[in-house]
Amino acid sequence: MRSIGTLRCMKNETLKEAMEEPHSVSSPRRILSLSKKKRASVSFSDPDDKASGFGLSGEHGPKPSEVYGFVGSITTVVATVIFFTWAYVPEHWLHAVGIYYYPSRYWALAVPTYIVVTVALALAFYIGLNFLSTPPPTSLNTLFDEFTRDPSIFGPLGEGDELPIEPLSDIPIEEINRLMFDDVN
């Protein structure tokens, strides 16, 4: 049986060989050599091994956003369990456990109702503001504004001249009406 030091030394040599070969795939977890000289070999790198120079860039541990997400999800689950326990468990069971001070059960219905009504009113207010800020359909502001561009007219061109690409412009409403409604009659 080989010692751990011998196995670690062999692993480091295999890792270095795999890194030097041009046809190898590198991964922080596993090195798979695809060289045609030898059979494919798989070796696992030790994340605690700093001698290989291969691994993480020195930054260890979870990111702060991951920690905040984890703590937030756990807090949400705990708060939900406490809320439903307070809302649905009979009063004499809470007294048997030793819980005597808690808010009135009125708030178990009032707070969610207030939240739902507030969200519904906010949506209605938002839709109302959009209706107020939109011009009526009969207004010319729905057809023309400060960004309206009239199509430009080019002068006569000589023979053999190619037509230039017309600049970007709005199609006049008369042209749209003619194209859409003249064929109806």
Buried (B, 14 or more C-beta within 10 A) or exposed (E): EEEEEEEBEEBBEBBBBBBEBEEBEEEEEEBEBEBEEEEEEEBEBEEEBEEBEBBEEEEEEEEEEEEEEEEEEEEEEEEEEEEEBBEEEEEEEBEEEEEEEEEEEEEBEEEEEEEEEEEEEEEEEEEEEEEEEEEEEEEEEEEEEEEEEEEEEEEEEEEEEEEEEEEEEBEBEEEEEEEEEEEEE
